[in-house]
């Protein structure tokens, strides 16, 4: 399983950014797929995930601002981030669980700053 994240960058507070994660093979085979992030000096935390047969899950800090979605035609999972805040600054990682094994992408830096 390979996961390739893209779309990170610098955005001003209140701005928007879209992350994409391309998976090798069909994403329908993953039980759970989504995004985590890790800020400097902090532990990696869940941002948003989609679990097959259950639905979506969001961190309280991003509810109402971030939206996770999948594009099965292109085998990607996307994270649309809006009304971004400086505290959203982190390295964002794509994650997928297949056969109970977690897989991670390489991470993409997101910086929210004026």
SEKE-407498 format. One record per residue: residue number from 0; residue in one letter; x, y, z of N, C-alpha, C in turn. Coordinates in pm, 1 decimal, decimal comma. Example, Ala and Ser with C-alpha at 12.3 -4.5 7.8 and 13.67 -1.06 7.14 Angstrom:
<pt resi="0" resn="A" n_u="1319,0" n_v="-569,0" n_w="780,0" ca_u="1230,0" ca_v="-450,0" ca_w="780,0" c_u="1320,0" c_v="-330,0" c_w="780,0"/>
<pt resi="1" resn="S" n_u="1285,0" n_v="-225,0" n_w="708,0" ca_u="1367,0" ca_v="-106,0" ca_w="714,0" c_u="1290,0" c_v="3,0" c_w="787,0"/>
//
This chain:
<pt resi="0" resn="X" n_u="85,9" n_v="-118,8" n_w="0,0" ca_u="0,0" ca_v="0,0" ca_w="0,0" c_u="89,2" c_v="123,4" c_w="0,0"/>
<pt resi="1" resn="X" n_u="65,0" n_v="212,6" n_w="-94,6" ca_u="138,1" ca_v="338,4" ca_w="-100,8" c_u="39,5" c_v="453,4" c_w="-99,7"/>
<pt resi="2" resn="X" n_u="74,0" n_v="555,2" n_w="-23,2" ca_u="-10,4" ca_v="673,5" ca_w="-10,8" c_u="74,2" c_v="795,7" c_w="-43,0"/>
<pt resi="3" resn="X" n_u="27,0" n_v="878,2" n_w="-133,3" ca_u="101,4" ca_v="995,6" ca_w="-176,8" c_u="17,5" c_v="1119,5" c_w="-151,2"/>
<pt resi="4" resn="X" n_u="61,6" n_v="1199,7" n_w="-54,1" ca_u="-12,1" ca_v="1320,4" ca_w="-17,8" c_u="38,7" c_v="1440,8" c_w="-96,2"/>
<pt resi="5" resn="X" n_u="-51,1" n_v="1533,3" n_w="-122,4" ca_u="-14,3" ca_v="1656,8" ca_w="-191,3" c_u="-110,1" c_v="1767,6" c_w="-152,1"/>
<pt resi="6" resn="X" n_u="-71,1" n_v="1891,4" n_w="-183,2" ca_u="-160,4" ca_v="2004,1" ca_w="-163,4" c_u="-126,3" c_v="2095,4" c_w="-47,6"/>
<pt resi="7" resn="X" n_u="-23,4" n_v="2063,2" n_w="28,5" ca_u="12,7" ca_v="2149,2" ca_w="140,1" c_u="69,4" c_v="2281,8" c_w="92,6"/>
<pt resi="8" resn="X" n_u="87,6" n_v="2373,1" n_w="188,3" ca_u="144,5" ca_v="2502,4" ca_w="154,1" c_u="117,3" c_v="2605,6" c_w="260,5"/>
<pt resi="9" resn="X" n_u="136,7" n_v="2731,3" n_w="222,9" ca_u="116,5" ca_v="2844,1" ca_w="313,3" c_u="-16,2" c_v="2910,6" c_w="281,5"/>
<pt resi="10" resn="X" n_u="-95,0" n_v="2936,3" n_w="384,2" ca_u="-224,6" ca_v="3000,9" ca_w="366,4" c_u="-244,8" c_v="3100,8" c_w="480,0"/>
<pt resi="11" resn="X" n_u="-314,9" n_v="3208,2" n_w="451,4" ca_u="-343,0" ca_v="3308,2" ca_w="553,3" c_u="-459,1" c_v="3263,3" c_w="642,0"/>
<pt resi="12" resn="X" n_u="-463,2" n_v="3312,9" n_w="764,9" ca_u="-578,5" ca_v="3280,2" ca_w="851,6" c_u="-709,1" c_v="3316,9" c_w="782,2"/>
<pt resi="13" resn="X" n_u="-805,1" n_v="3226,8" n_w="793,8" ca_u="-932,8" ca_v="3246,3" ca_w="726,9" c_u="-936,2" c_v="3190,0" c_w="585,9"/>
<pt resi="14" resn="X" n_u="-822,8" n_v="3149,4" n_w="535,9" ca_u="-814,8" ca_v="3097,3" ca_w="400,0" c_u="-848,7" c_v="2950,0" c_w="390,5"/>
<pt resi="15" resn="X" n_u="-835,3" n_v="2897,6" n_w="269,2" ca_u="-870,5" ca_v="2758,5" ca_w="241,3" c_u="-755,9" c_v="2686,6" c_w="171,8"/>
<pt resi="16" resn="X" n_u="-755,1" n_v="2556,3" n_w="190,4" ca_u="-655,0" ca_v="2470,7" ca_w="127,8" c_u="-716,2" c_v="2332,8" c_w="109,6"/>
<pt resi="17" resn="X" n_u="-672,0" n_v="2264,5" n_w="6,1" ca_u="-723,9" ca_v="2130,0" ca_w="-20,8" c_u="-608,9" c_v="2030,9" c_w="-28,6"/>
<pt resi="18" resn="X" n_u="-616,4" n_v="1927,3" n_w="50,4" ca_u="-517,1" ca_v="1821,0" ca_w="47,4" c_u="-574,6" c_v="1700,8" c_w="-27,0"/>
<pt resi="19" resn="X" n_u="-487,0" n_v="1631,2" n_w="-97,2" ca_u="-527,1" ca_v="1508,0" ca_w="-164,3" c_u="-428,8" c_v="1397,0" c_w="-130,9"/>
<pt resi="20" resn="X" n_u="-479,6" n_v="1276,9" n_w="-123,8" ca_u="-395,5" ca_v="1160,7" ca_w="-99,4" c_u="-432,4" c_v="1054,5" c_w="-200,8"/>
<pt resi="21" resn="X" n_u="-335,3" n_v="1019,9" n_w="-284,2" ca_u="-356,4" ca_v="917,7" ca_w="-385,5" c_u="-309,8" c_v="783,6" c_w="-331,8"/>
<pt resi="22" resn="X" n_u="-398,6" n_v="686,3" n_w="-337,4" ca_u="-366,0" ca_v="553,0" ca_w="-287,4" c_u="-335,0" c_v="458,7" c_w="-402,9"/>
<pt resi="23" resn="X" n_u="-248,8" n_v="364,1" n_w="-375,9" ca_u="-221,3" ca_v="261,3" ca_w="-476,2" c_u="-335,6" c_v="160,2" c_w="-471,7"/>
<pt resi="24" resn="X" n_u="-397,6" n_v="136,6" n_w="-585,2" ca_u="-509,9" ca_v="44,7" ca_w="-589,8" c_u="-638,7" c_v="110,3" c_w="-543,5"/>
<pt resi="25" resn="X" n_u="-744,3" n_v="35,5" n_w="-542,5" ca_u="-874,8" ca_v="90,5" ca_w="-507,9" c_u="-886,1" c_v="123,0" c_w="-359,3"/>
<pt resi="26" resn="X" n_u="-939,6" n_v="239,5" n_w="-329,1" ca_u="-951,7" ca_v="280,2" ca_w="-188,5" c_u="-1066,4" c_v="208,7" c_w="-120,2"/>
<pt resi="27" resn="X" n_u="-1153,0" n_v="144,8" n_w="-194,9" ca_u="-1266,2" ca_v="74,3" ca_w="-134,6" c_u="-1220,6" c_v="-42,9" c_w="-47,2"/>
<pt resi="28" resn="X" n_u="-1099,2" n_v="-90,7" n_w="-67,1" ca_u="-1049,7" ca_v="-203,5" ca_w="11,3" c_u="-1006,7" c_v="-164,1" c_w="152,4"/>
<pt resi="29" resn="X" n_u="-991,5" n_v="-33,0" n_w="176,9" ca_u="-947,8" ca_v="11,5" ca_w="308,6" c_u="-1065,2" c_v="20,7" c_w="404,4"/>
<pt resi="30" resn="X" n_u="-1048,4" n_v="-30,2" n_w="524,3" ca_u="-1152,8" ca_v="-17,9" ca_w="625,4" c_u="-1169,3" c_v="129,0" c_w="665,7"/>
<pt resi="31" resn="X" n_u="-1057,5" n_v="194,6" n_w="687,1" ca_u="-1058,7" ca_v="335,4" ca_w="726,2" c_u="-950,8" c_v="408,7" c_w="648,3"/>
<pt resi="32" resn="X" n_u="-981,4" n_v="528,8" n_w="603,3" ca_u="-883,5" ca_v="612,1" ca_w="536,5" c_u="-906,9" c_v="755,9" c_w="579,9"/>
<pt resi="33" resn="X" n_u="-799,2" n_v="830,7" n_w="593,5" ca_u="-818,6" ca_v="968,3" ca_w="636,8" c_u="-690,8" c_v="1043,0" c_w="662,0"/>
<pt resi="34" resn="X" n_u="-700,8" n_v="1144,5" n_w="748,9" ca_u="-591,5" ca_v="1237,5" ca_w="770,7" c_u="-562,4" c_v="1254,6" c_w="919,2"/>
<pt resi="35" resn="X" n_u="-434,6" n_v="1263,1" n_w="949,1" ca_u="-384,3" ca_v="1297,4" ca_w="1080,4" c_u="-290,0" c_v="1415,6" c_w="1063,7"/>
<pt resi="36" resn="X" n_u="-256,8" n_v="1479,5" n_w="1175,4" ca_u="-159,3" ca_v="1587,7" ca_w="1168,3" c_u="-72,1" c_v="1588,9" c_w="1292,8"/>
<pt resi="37" resn="X" n_u="45,0" n_v="1647,7" n_w="1276,6" ca_u="137,9" ca_v="1658,3" ca_w="1388,3" c_u="202,5" c_v="1795,7" c_w="1386,5"/>
<pt resi="38" resn="X" n_u="175,6" n_v="1872,0" n_w="1491,3" ca_u="236,0" ca_v="2003,3" ca_w="1506,1" c_u="368,3" c_v="1989,6" c_w="1582,7"/>
<pt resi="39" resn="X" n_u="458,1" n_v="2084,5" n_w="1569,1" ca_u="587,4" ca_v="2077,3" ca_w="1639,5" c_u="568,3" c_v="2061,4" c_w="1789,8"/>
<pt resi="40" resn="X" n_u="636,0" n_v="1962,7" n_w="1846,6" ca_u="629,2" ca_v="1940,6" ca_w="1990,0" c_u="502,5" c_v="1873,2" c_w="2039,3"/>
<pt resi="41" resn="X" n_u="416,6" n_v="1831,3" n_w="1946,2" ca_u="290,9" ca_v="1768,0" ca_w="1985,0" c_u="280,2" c_v="1629,3" c_w="1925,2"/>
<pt resi="42" resn="X" n_u="187,9" n_v="1550,7" n_w="1981,3" ca_u="165,0" ca_v="1417,8" ca_w="1928,9" c_u="79,5" c_v="1423,8" c_w="1803,1"/>
<pt resi="43" resn="X" n_u="93,6" n_v="1321,9" n_w="1722,5" ca_u="9,7" ca_v="1311,8" ca_w="1604,0" c_u="-134,8" c_v="1292,4" c_w="1647,4"/>
<pt resi="44" resn="X" n_u="-226,4" n_v="1362,2" n_w="1580,5" ca_u="-367,4" ca_v="1355,0" ca_w="1617,1" c_u="-455,5" c_v="1333,8" c_w="1495,5"/>
<pt resi="45" resn="X" n_u="-569,6" n_v="1274,2" n_w="1520,1" ca_u="-667,6" ca_v="1252,4" ca_w="1413,6" c_u="-727,4" c_v="1385,7" c_w="1370,7"/>
<pt resi="46" resn="X" n_u="-741,2" n_v="1402,2" n_w="1239,4" ca_u="-809,3" ca_v="1518,9" ca_w="1184,2" c_u="-946,6" c_v="1477,7" c_w="1132,5"/>
<pt resi="47" resn="X" n_u="-947,8" n_v="1381,9" n_w="1041,3" ca_u="-1073,3" ca_v="1335,6" ca_w="982,8" c_u="-1051,3" c_v="1199,4" c_w="918,1"/>
<pt resi="48" resn="X" n_u="-1149,1" n_v="1112,3" n_w="933,8" ca_u="-1140,7" ca_v="980,0" ca_w="872,9" c_u="-1276,4" c_v="938,2" c_w="817,1"/>
<pt resi="49" resn="X" n_u="-1270,1" n_v="844,1" n_w="725,3" ca_u="-1389,7" ca_v="779,4" ca_w="672,5" c_u="-1373,9" c_v="630,2" c_w="697,3"/>
<pt resi="50" resn="X" n_u="-1472,5" n_v="570,2" n_w="763,3" ca_u="-1469,5" ca_v="427,3" ca_w="791,6" c_u="-1580,8" c_v="358,1" c_w="714,2"/>
<pt resi="51" resn="X" n_u="-1542,9" n_v="254,8" n_w="644,0" ca_u="-1638,9" ca_v="182,1" ca_w="560,7" c_u="-1753,7" c_v="129,9" c_w="645,0"/>
<pt resi="52" resn="X" n_u="-1874,8" n_v="160,1" n_w="603,4" ca_u="-1994,4" ca_v="112,8" ca_w="671,9" c_u="-2034,2" c_v="194,5" c_w="793,6"/>
<pt resi="53" resn="X" n_u="-1952,7" n_v="294,3" n_w="826,9" ca_u="-1982,8" ca_v="375,7" ca_w="945,4" c_u="-1997,6" c_v="522,8" c_w="907,7"/>
<pt resi="54" resn="X" n_u="-1898,2" n_v="575,8" n_w="841,0" ca_u="-1908,1" ca_v="715,3" ca_w="800,3" c_u="-1785,3" c_v="794,8" c_w="839,2"/>
<pt resi="55" resn="X" n_u="-1805,5" n_v="923,3" n_w="860,2" ca_u="-1695,0" ca_v="1014,8" ca_w="885,6" c_u="-1677,8" c_v="1045,7" c_w="1034,0"/>
<pt resi="56" resn="X" n_u="-1555,7" n_v="1082,2" n_w="1067,9" ca_u="-1523,5" ca_v="1122,8" ca_w="1204,5" c_u="-1429,6" c_v="1242,8" c_w="1194,6"/>
<pt resi="57" resn="X" n_u="-1454,5" n_v="1343,4" n_w="1276,3" ca_u="-1373,3" ca_v="1465,0" ca_w="1274,0" c_u="-1325,2" c_v="1499,6" c_w="1415,0"/>
<pt resi="58" resn="X" n_u="-1207,7" n_v="1558,9" n_w="1421,2" ca_u="-1164,1" ca_v="1617,2" ca_w="1547,1" c_u="-1254,9" c_v="1735,1" c_w="1579,0"/>
<pt resi="59" resn="X" n_u="-1283,9" n_v="1756,2" n_w="1705,1" ca_u="-1371,3" ca_v="1866,6" ca_w="1744,0" c_u="-1317,4" c_v="2000,5" c_w="1693,7"/>
<pt resi="60" resn="X" n_u="-1187,0" n_v="2012,8" n_w="1689,2" ca_u="-1125,7" ca_v="2139,6" ca_w="1652,2" c_u="-1145,4" c_v="2176,2" c_w="1504,3"/>
<pt resi="61" resn="X" n_u="-1184,8" n_v="2078,6" n_w="1422,4" ca_u="-1199,7" ca_v="2107,7" ca_w="1279,2" c_u="-1343,4" c_v="2092,3" c_w="1230,7"/>
<pt resi="62" resn="X" n_u="-1432,8" n_v="2048,0" n_w="1317,3" ca_u="-1572,4" ca_v="2029,9" ca_w="1276,8" c_u="-1631,0" c_v="2161,4" c_w="1226,7"/>
<pt resi="63" resn="X" n_u="-1700,1" n_v="2151,8" n_w="1113,2" ca_u="-1759,6" ca_v="2270,5" ca_w="1055,2" c_u="-1665,6" c_v="2348,7" c_w="965,6"/>
<pt resi="64" resn="X" n_u="-1536,7" n_v="2314,0" n_w="969,0" ca_u="-1438,4" ca_v="2384,7" ca_w="886,2" c_u="-1372,8" c_v="2293,2" c_w="783,2"/>
<pt resi="65" resn="X" n_u="-1353,2" n_v="2168,3" n_w="818,5" ca_u="-1288,4" ca_v="2072,1" ca_w="729,3" c_u="-1390,2" c_v="1970,4" c_w="680,0"/>
<pt resi="66" resn="X" n_u="-1369,9" n_v="1925,2" n_w="557,5" ca_u="-1456,5" ca_v="1822,2" ca_w="500,6" c_u="-1371,0" c_v="1716,6" c_w="433,2"/>
<pt resi="67" resn="X" n_u="-1392,9" n_v="1591,2" n_w="470,3" ca_u="-1321,2" ca_v="1480,2" ca_w="408,4" c_u="-1412,0" c_v="1413,8" c_w="306,2"/>
<pt resi="68" resn="X" n_u="-1352,0" n_v="1371,5" n_w="196,8" ca_u="-1428,9" ca_v="1304,9" ca_w="92,3" c_u="-1337,3" c_v="1208,8" c_w="16,4"/>
<pt resi="69" resn="X" n_u="-1399,7" n_v="1115,4" n_w="-51,8" ca_u="-1323,4" ca_v="1022,3" ca_w="-134,3" c_u="-1364,7" c_v="1034,6" c_w="-280,0"/>
<pt resi="70" resn="X" n_u="-1271,0" n_v="1008,9" n_w="-366,7" ca_u="-1294,8" ca_v="1005,6" ca_w="-510,5" c_u="-1255,8" c_v="865,7" c_w="-554,9"/>
<pt resi="71" resn="X" n_u="-1354,0" n_v="778,7" n_w="-564,9" ca_u="-1324,6" ca_v="638,9" ca_w="-594,8" c_u="-1273,7" c_v="620,6" c_w="-736,7"/>
<pt resi="72" resn="X" n_u="-1312,6" n_v="708,1" n_w="-826,8" ca_u="-1267,7" ca_v="697,1" ca_w="-965,8" c_u="-1117,1" c_v="718,8" c_w="-976,2"/>
<pt resi="73" resn="X" n_u="-1064,6" n_v="805,6" n_w="-887,0" ca_u="-922,5" ca_v="836,3" ca_w="-890,0" c_u="-846,8" c_v="780,4" c_w="-770,3"/>
<pt resi="74" resn="X" n_u="-917,6" n_v="704,4" n_w="-685,7" ca_u="-855,4" ca_v="643,5" ca_w="-568,1" c_u="-785,4" c_v="746,5" c_w="-481,2"/>
<pt resi="75" resn="X" n_u="-856,1" n_v="852,9" n_w="-452,5" ca_u="-800,2" ca_v="956,9" ca_w="-366,6" c_u="-894,0" c_v="987,3" c_w="-249,3"/>
<pt resi="76" resn="X" n_u="-833,9" n_v="1034,6" n_w="-143,1" ca_u="-910,2" ca_v="1088,1" ca_w="-31,1" c_u="-866,9" c_v="1233,1" c_w="-15,3"/>
<pt resi="77" resn="X" n_u="-964,0" n_v="1320,5" n_w="-5,9" ca_u="-937,1" ca_v="1463,1" ca_w="-5,3" c_u="-979,4" c_v="1526,9" c_w="126,3"/>
<pt resi="78" resn="X" n_u="-911,3" n_v="1634,2" n_w="160,4" ca_u="-945,6" ca_v="1710,2" ca_w="280,2" c_u="-956,7" c_v="1856,5" c_w="240,7"/>
<pt resi="79" resn="X" n_u="-1078,3" n_v="1906,5" n_w="239,6" ca_u="-1101,8" ca_v="2047,3" ca_w="211,0" c_u="-1100,8" c_v="2122,7" c_w="343,0"/>
<pt resi="80" resn="X" n_u="-1009,2" n_v="2217,6" n_w="354,2" ca_u="-992,9" ca_v="2291,9" ca_w="478,6" c_u="-1031,1" c_v="2436,9" c_w="454,6"/>
<pt resi="81" resn="X" n_u="-1121,8" n_v="2488,3" n_w="535,2" ca_u="-1169,4" ca_v="2624,9" ca_w="520,7" c_u="-1159,4" c_v="2698,1" c_w="654,4"/>
<pt resi="82" resn="X" n_u="-1168,1" n_v="2830,4" n_w="647,6" ca_u="-1159,6" ca_v="2913,0" ca_w="768,0" c_u="-1043,1" c_v="2866,3" c_w="856,9"/>
<pt resi="83" resn="X" n_u="-929,0" n_v="2856,2" n_w="795,3" ca_u="-814,7" ca_v="2799,8" ca_w="864,1" c_u="-758,4" c_v="2893,1" c_w="969,4"/>
<pt resi="84" resn="X" n_u="-699,8" n_v="2830,4" n_w="1072,3" ca_u="-647,1" ca_v="2903,3" ca_w="1186,8" c_u="-498,2" c_v="2872,1" c_w="1204,0"/>
<pt resi="85" resn="X" n_u="-425,1" n_v="2958,5" n_w="1268,7" ca_u="-282,2" ca_v="2930,6" ca_w="1291,7" c_u="-258,9" c_v="2796,6" c_w="1361,4"/>
<pt resi="86" resn="X" n_u="-351,7" n_v="2757,4" n_w="1446,9" ca_u="-336,0" ca_v="2629,5" ca_w="1516,3" c_u="-355,8" c_v="2508,2" c_w="1426,1"/>
<pt resi="87" resn="X" n_u="-394,2" n_v="2530,7" n_w="1302,6" ca_u="-401,2" ca_v="2420,9" ca_w="1205,0" c_u="-263,7" c_v="2390,6" c_w="1144,5"/>
<pt resi="88" resn="X" n_u="-166,7" n_v="2473,7" n_w="1176,2" ca_u="-32,0" ca_v="2452,9" ca_w="1123,5" c_u="24,9" c_v="2321,0" c_w="1174,6"/>
<pt resi="89" resn="X" n_u="66,0" n_v="2236,1" n_w="1080,3" ca_u="116,8" ca_v="2103,7" ca_w="1115,2" c_u="160,5" c_v="2032,4" c_w="987,3"/>
<pt resi="90" resn="X" n_u="223,2" n_v="1918,7" n_w="1007,8" ca_u="245,3" ca_v="1826,5" ca_w="896,4" c_u="125,4" c_v="1733,5" c_w="893,5"/>
<pt resi="91" resn="X" n_u="62,5" n_v="1725,4" n_w="778,9" ca_u="-57,0" ca_v="1643,1" ca_w="762,6" c_u="-19,5" c_v="1511,6" c_w="694,5"/>
<pt resi="92" resn="X" n_u="-68,4" n_v="1402,5" n_w="752,5" ca_u="-37,8" ca_v="1269,2" ca_w="703,9" c_u="-164,7" c_v="1196,6" c_w="660,9"/>
<pt resi="93" resn="X" n_u="-154,5" n_v="1132,9" n_w="547,3" ca_u="-260,7" ca_v="1045,0" ca_w="501,4" c_u="-243,0" c_v="908,7" c_w="567,9"/>
<pt resi="94" resn="X" n_u="-353,2" n_v="847,4" n_w="606,0" ca_u="-348,9" ca_v="718,2" ca_w="673,9" c_u="-456,2" c_v="626,3" c_w="618,2"/>
<pt resi="95" resn="X" n_u="-423,4" n_v="497,9" n_w="605,9" ca_u="-522,0" ca_v="399,7" ca_w="563,0" c_u="-499,1" c_v="270,1" c_w="639,7"/>
<pt resi="96" resn="X" n_u="-607,9" n_v="202,3" n_w="670,3" ca_u="-599,0" ca_v="74,5" ca_w="740,5" c_u="-647,2" c_v="-36,0" c_w="648,0"/>
<pt resi="97" resn="X" n_u="-560,6" n_v="-134,4" n_w="626,2" ca_u="-591,8" ca_v="-247,1" ca_w="538,9" c_u="-549,7" c_v="-375,1" c_w="608,8"/>
<pt resi="98" resn="X" n_u="-644,1" n_v="-468,0" n_w="622,5" ca_u="-616,0" ca_v="-591,8" ca_w="695,8" c_u="-560,6" c_v="-562,4" c_w="835,0"/>
<pt resi="99" resn="X" n_u="-616,9" n_v="-460,3" n_w="899,9" ca_u="-581,9" ca_v="-421,4" ca_w="1036,2" c_u="-442,3" c_v="-362,3" c_w="1046,9"/>
<pt resi="100" resn="X" n_u="-379,0" n_v="-334,6" n_w="937,1" ca_u="-245,0" ca_v="-275,8" ca_w="937,3" c_u="-254,7" c_v="-130,0" c_w="893,4"/>
<pt resi="101" resn="X" n_u="-198,8" n_v="-36,1" n_w="972,1" ca_u="-201,5" ca_v="104,7" ca_w="931,6" c_u="-88,5" c_v="137,9" c_w="834,9"/>
<pt resi="102" resn="X" n_u="-119,2" n_v="217,1" n_w="736,2" ca_u="-20,2" ca_v="264,7" ca_w="640,4" c_u="-21,6" c_v="417,4" c_w="640,9"/>
<pt resi="103" resn="X" n_u="96,1" n_v="476,8" n_w="622,2" ca_u="109,6" ca_v="622,0" ca_w="628,3" c_u="172,6" c_v="677,0" c_w="501,2"/>
<pt resi="104" resn="X" n_u="125,4" n_v="793,7" n_w="460,7" ca_u="188,8" ca_v="867,2" ca_w="353,1" c_u="305,9" c_v="945,9" c_w="408,2"/>
<pt resi="105" resn="X" n_u="370,8" n_v="1022,6" n_w="322,5" ca_u="495,0" ca_v="1088,9" ca_w="360,9" c_u="474,5" c_v="1220,5" c_w="434,5"/>
<pt resi="106" resn="X" n_u="355,0" n_v="1272,8" n_w="439,2" ca_u="328,3" ca_v="1398,3" ca_w="507,6" c_u="343,8" c_v="1518,6" c_w="417,6"/>
<pt resi="107" resn="X" n_u="259,7" n_v="1617,9" n_w="441,9" ca_u="268,4" ca_v="1743,1" ca_w="367,8" c_u="250,4" c_v="1859,2" c_w="465,6"/>
<pt resi="108" resn="X" n_u="336,9" n_v="1960,0" n_w="453,1" ca_u="336,5" ca_v="2071,0" ca_w="548,7" c_u="225,3" c_v="2170,1" c_w="516,2"/>
<pt resi="109" resn="X" n_u="150,2" n_v="2205,4" n_w="617,7" ca_u="48,9" ca_v="2310,4" ca_w="607,8" c_u="83,3" c_v="2418,4" c_w="709,7"/>
<pt resi="110" resn="X" n_u="97,2" n_v="2541,3" n_w="661,9" ca_u="130,7" ca_v="2653,0" ca_w="749,3" c_u="25,2" c_v="2761,9" c_w="733,7"/>
<pt resi="111" resn="X" n_u="-34,2" n_v="2800,7" n_w="846,0" ca_u="-134,7" ca_v="2906,2" ca_w="846,1" c_u="-73,6" c_v="3027,4" c_w="915,7"/>
<pt resi="112" resn="X" n_u="-47,1" n_v="3130,3" n_w="837,9" ca_u="21,7" ca_v="3246,2" ca_w="891,7" c_u="-3,1" c_v="3367,3" c_w="802,6"/>
<pt resi="113" resn="X" n_u="-5,9" n_v="3483,6" n_w="865,9" ca_u="-18,9" ca_v="3607,0" ca_w="789,2" c_u="118,8" c_v="3665,7" c_w="759,1"/>
//
